[in-house]
């Protein structure tokens, strides 16, 4: 008998999407102090110096599960892109 898989944490879910995002990669957001869960913590501290390249938020399980809107949380914060 196999044991059920432990549910993924929000951070684990996020790390399946953010690192592959073109905006995340192009702006080297992995080197910023906050480098995941932008939909929870808000935009990156380097957002004002960053450029839009693409957004993986819309395909993230957290986006649909939490009823989030807008995407691009790394650049626009909790409200997402308008």
MARPADO-109972 format. One record per atom (N, C-alpha, C): residue number from 1; residue in three letters; chain; atom name; x, y, z. Coordinates in steps of 0.001 Angstrom, whole numbers, plus 500000, padded with zeros to 6 digits. Layout:
REM residues N
NODE   k   r c  a      u      v      w
NODE NUM ALA A CA      X      Y      Z
...
END
This chain:
REM residues 82
NODE   k   r c  a      u      v      w
NODE   1 UNK A  N 500853 498815 500000
NODE   1 UNK A CA 500000 500000 500000
NODE   1 UNK A  C 500887 501232 500000
NODE   2 UNK A  N 500616 502158 499109
NODE   2 UNK A CA 501414 503386 499057
NODE   2 UNK A  C 500773 504454 499922
NODE   3 UNK A  N 501633 505296 500472
NODE   3 UNK A CA 501135 506397 501293
NODE   3 UNK A  C 500692 507535 500377
NODE   4 UNK A  N 499670 508279 500789
NODE   4 UNK A CA 499245 509408 499973
NODE   4 UNK A  C 500338 510471 499916
NODE   5 UNK A  N 500395 511150 498784
NODE   5 UNK A CA 501390 512202 498616
NODE   5 UNK A  C 501044 513384 499514
NODE   6 UNK A  N 502071 513940 500151
NODE   6 UNK A CA 501869 515109 501000
NODE   6 UNK A  C 501455 516298 500131
NODE   7 UNK A  N 500470 517068 500570
NODE   7 UNK A CA 500053 518217 499764
NODE   7 UNK A  C 501209 519205 499579
NODE   8 UNK A  N 501250 519800 498404
NODE   8 UNK A CA 502294 520776 498126
NODE   8 UNK A  C 502011 522066 498881
NODE   9 UNK A  N 503070 522681 499374
NODE   9 UNK A CA 502914 523974 500026
NODE   9 UNK A  C 502776 525044 498946
NODE  10 UNK A  N 502307 526200 499336
NODE  10 UNK A CA 502190 527310 498396
NODE  10 UNK A  C 503546 527641 497782
NODE  11 UNK A  N 504598 527604 498569
NODE  11 UNK A CA 505939 527908 498056
NODE  11 UNK A  C 506374 526874 497016
NODE  12 UNK A  N 506085 525608 497249
NODE  12 UNK A CA 506430 524565 496278
NODE  12 UNK A  C 505666 524764 494975
NODE  13 UNK A  N 504406 525128 495089
NODE  13 UNK A CA 503595 525386 493894
NODE  13 UNK A  C 504179 526569 493137
NODE  14 UNK A  N 504494 527622 493846
NODE  14 UNK A CA 505054 528823 493237
NODE  14 UNK A  C 506363 528516 492511
NODE  15 UNK A  N 507185 527717 493107
NODE  15 UNK A CA 508494 527405 492513
NODE  15 UNK A  C 508389 526525 491274
NODE  16 UNK A  N 507191 526066 490977
NODE  16 UNK A CA 506976 525328 489731
NODE  16 UNK A  C 506653 526292 488593
NODE  17 UNK A  N 506397 527562 488911
NODE  17 UNK A CA 505978 528527 487898
NODE  17 UNK A  C 506918 529721 487764
NODE  18 UNK A  N 507259 530370 488856
NODE  18 UNK A CA 508078 531592 488786
NODE  18 UNK A  C 509438 531397 488115
NODE  19 UNK A  N 510220 530401 488478
NODE  19 UNK A CA 511565 530280 487895
NODE  19 UNK A  C 511580 530138 486374
NODE  20 UNK A  N 510503 529639 485775
NODE  20 UNK A CA 510445 529480 484323
NODE  20 UNK A  C 509839 530690 483612
NODE  21 UNK A  N 509360 531660 484362
NODE  21 UNK A CA 508718 532841 483790
NODE  21 UNK A  C 509765 533739 483130
NODE  22 UNK A  N 509457 534228 481937
NODE  22 UNK A CA 510430 535059 481221
NODE  22 UNK A  C 510680 536382 481933
NODE  23 UNK A  N 509687 536962 482566
NODE  23 UNK A CA 509906 538202 483323
NODE  23 UNK A  C 510824 537921 484509
NODE  24 UNK A  N 510592 536823 485201
NODE  24 UNK A CA 511421 536429 486340
NODE  24 UNK A  C 512875 536227 485900
NODE  25 UNK A  N 513056 535502 484789
NODE  25 UNK A CA 514415 535205 484302
NODE  25 UNK A  C 515112 536445 483756
NODE  26 UNK A  N 514446 537184 482891
NODE  26 UNK A CA 515055 538349 482240
NODE  26 UNK A  C 515480 539427 483229
NODE  27 UNK A  N 514757 539542 484345
NODE  27 UNK A CA 515055 540573 485341
NODE  27 UNK A  C 515847 540042 486531
NODE  28 UNK A  N 516296 538786 486420
NODE  28 UNK A CA 517093 538159 487485
NODE  28 UNK A  C 516444 538283 488864
NODE  29 UNK A  N 515138 538070 488915
NODE  29 UNK A CA 514418 538208 490180
NODE  29 UNK A  C 514846 537168 491212
NODE  30 UNK A  N 515477 536089 490758
NODE  30 UNK A CA 515929 535072 491720
NODE  30 UNK A  C 517002 535624 492653
NODE  31 UNK A  N 517638 536730 492271
NODE  31 UNK A CA 518670 537328 493108
NODE  31 UNK A  C 518124 538396 494049
NODE  32 UNK A  N 516855 538736 493907
NODE  32 UNK A CA 516225 539717 494794
NODE  32 UNK A  C 515918 539062 496138
NODE  33 UNK A  N 515804 539863 497164
NODE  33 UNK A CA 515535 539328 498511
NODE  33 UNK A  C 514242 538511 498536
NODE  34 UNK A  N 513188 539033 497945
NODE  34 UNK A CA 511935 538292 497809
NODE  34 UNK A  C 511909 537735 496396
NODE  35 UNK A  N 511883 536422 496270
NODE  35 UNK A CA 511947 535830 494933
NODE  35 UNK A  C 510900 534751 494677
NODE  36 UNK A  N 509823 534798 495440
NODE  36 UNK A CA 508684 533927 495169
NODE  36 UNK A  C 507469 534413 495950
NODE  37 UNK A  N 506355 533832 495675
NODE  37 UNK A CA 505079 534162 496325
NODE  37 UNK A  C 504732 535646 496256
NODE  38 UNK A  N 504941 536239 495102
NODE  38 UNK A CA 504599 537653 494920
NODE  38 UNK A  C 503107 537892 495088
NODE  39 UNK A  N 502297 536895 494798
NODE  39 UNK A CA 500846 537021 494952
NODE  39 UNK A  C 500453 537072 496431
NODE  40 UNK A  N 501374 536715 497311
NODE  40 UNK A CA 501134 536762 498751
NODE  40 UNK A  C 501852 537946 499392
NODE  41 UNK A  N 503118 538152 499003
NODE  41 UNK A CA 503962 539160 499655
NODE  41 UNK A  C 504028 540494 498924
NODE  42 UNK A  N 503608 540532 497682
NODE  42 UNK A CA 503677 541773 496913
NODE  42 UNK A  C 504837 541773 495939
NODE  43 UNK A  N 504971 542874 495225
NODE  43 UNK A CA 505948 542961 494141
NODE  43 UNK A  C 507389 542904 494628
NODE  44 UNK A  N 508255 542600 493699
NODE  44 UNK A CA 509689 542546 493970
NODE  44 UNK A  C 510208 543937 494271
NODE  45 UNK A  N 511223 544019 495092
NODE  45 UNK A CA 511826 545320 495412
NODE  45 UNK A  C 512559 545919 494217
NODE  46 UNK A  N 512747 545146 493169
NODE  46 UNK A CA 513386 545661 491957
NODE  46 UNK A  C 512375 545854 490817
NODE  47 UNK A  N 511096 545813 491141
NODE  47 UNK A CA 510042 545908 490125
NODE  47 UNK A  C 510139 547182 489289
NODE  48 UNK A  N 510469 548295 489917
NODE  48 UNK A CA 510504 549557 489160
NODE  48 UNK A  C 511618 549583 488121
NODE  49 UNK A  N 512594 548686 488248
NODE  49 UNK A CA 513696 548609 487289
NODE  49 UNK A  C 513539 547426 486323
NODE  50 UNK A  N 512422 546736 486423
NODE  50 UNK A CA 512206 545516 485650
NODE  50 UNK A  C 511306 545773 484455
NODE  51 UNK A  N 511403 544872 483473
NODE  51 UNK A CA 510581 544990 482273
NODE  51 UNK A  C 509688 543754 482130
NODE  52 UNK A  N 508522 543963 481551
NODE  52 UNK A CA 507586 542863 481298
NODE  52 UNK A  C 508090 542016 480139
NODE  53 UNK A  N 508088 540717 480323
NODE  53 UNK A CA 508478 539803 479254
NODE  53 UNK A  C 507453 538696 479057
NODE  54 UNK A  N 506750 538343 480083
NODE  54 UNK A CA 505770 537261 480038
NODE  54 UNK A  C 505263 537035 481447
NODE  55 UNK A  N 504216 536251 481594
NODE  55 UNK A CA 503647 536023 482924
NODE  55 UNK A  C 503147 534587 483042
NODE  56 UNK A  N 503667 533877 484019
NODE  56 UNK A CA 503231 532502 484287
NODE  56 UNK A  C 502149 532429 485364
NODE  57 UNK A  N 501792 533569 485949
NODE  57 UNK A CA 500822 533563 487043
NODE  57 UNK A  C 499495 532911 486664
NODE  58 UNK A  N 499042 533184 485457
NODE  58 UNK A CA 497719 532707 485047
NODE  58 UNK A  C 497632 531183 485018
NODE  59 UNK A  N 498752 530499 484844
NODE  59 UNK A CA 498768 529045 484812
NODE  59 UNK A  C 499077 528404 486148
NODE  60 UNK A  N 499269 529216 487170
NODE  60 UNK A CA 499630 528708 488494
NODE  60 UNK A  C 498395 528225 489247
NODE  61 UNK A  N 498543 527114 489932
NODE  61 UNK A CA 497454 526555 490735
NODE  61 UNK A  C 496953 527560 491775
NODE  62 UNK A  N 497851 528355 492347
NODE  62 UNK A CA 497447 529338 493351
NODE  62 UNK A  C 496536 530404 492744
NODE  63 UNK A  N 496802 530781 491504
NODE  63 UNK A CA 496008 531801 490814
NODE  63 UNK A  C 494548 531381 490741
NODE  64 UNK A  N 494315 530174 490295
NODE  64 UNK A CA 492932 529709 490166
NODE  64 UNK A  C 492323 529346 491520
NODE  65 UNK A  N 493086 528681 492356
NODE  65 UNK A CA 492567 528245 493661
NODE  65 UNK A  C 492166 529421 494541
NODE  66 UNK A  N 492946 530495 494517
NODE  66 UNK A CA 492694 531649 495380
NODE  66 UNK A  C 491849 532726 494700
NODE  67 UNK A  N 491469 532498 493449
NODE  67 UNK A CA 490634 533463 492739
NODE  67 UNK A  C 491353 534778 492460
NODE  68 UNK A  N 492656 534693 492179
NODE  68 UNK A CA 493450 535893 491939
NODE  68 UNK A  C 493120 536496 490579
NODE  69 UNK A  N 493432 537758 490420
NODE  69 UNK A CA 493160 538471 489170
NODE  69 UNK A  C 494390 539274 488768
NODE  70 UNK A  N 494595 539431 487485
NODE  70 UNK A CA 495608 540337 486966
NODE  70 UNK A  C 496945 539727 486614
NODE  71 UNK A  N 497484 538891 487450
NODE  71 UNK A CA 498812 538345 487198
NODE  71 UNK A  C 499905 539400 487342
NODE  72 UNK A  N 501095 539066 486891
NODE  72 UNK A CA 502258 539961 486955
NODE  72 UNK A  C 502505 540477 488377
NODE  73 UNK A  N 502291 539637 489373
NODE  73 UNK A CA 502402 540066 490768
NODE  73 UNK A  C 503820 540510 491133
NODE  74 UNK A  N 504822 539950 490464
NODE  74 UNK A CA 506211 540330 490750
NODE  74 UNK A  C 506474 541797 490399
NODE  75 UNK A  N 505739 542335 489425
NODE  75 UNK A CA 505933 543713 489000
NODE  75 UNK A  C 504882 544682 489533
NODE  76 UNK A  N 503653 544188 489752
NODE  76 UNK A CA 502549 545085 490109
NODE  76 UNK A  C 501979 544866 491494
NODE  77 UNK A  N 502490 543908 492241
NODE  77 UNK A CA 502026 543693 493595
NODE  77 UNK A  C 500760 542865 493699
NODE  78 UNK A  N 500160 542900 494867
NODE  78 UNK A CA 499033 542036 495187
NODE  78 UNK A  C 497808 542248 494303
NODE  79 UNK A  N 497605 543448 493820
NODE  79 UNK A CA 496445 543720 492970
NODE  79 UNK A  C 496624 543181 491563
NODE  80 UNK A  N 497858 542904 491160
NODE  80 UNK A CA 498127 542410 489821
NODE  80 UNK A  C 498032 543523 488790
NODE  81 UNK A  N 498307 543161 487558
NODE  81 UNK A CA 498264 544132 486467
NODE  81 UNK A  C 496829 544490 486131
NODE  82 UNK A  N 496561 545745 485991
NODE  82 UNK A CA 495198 546217 485657
NODE  82 UNK A  C 495001 546236 484157
END
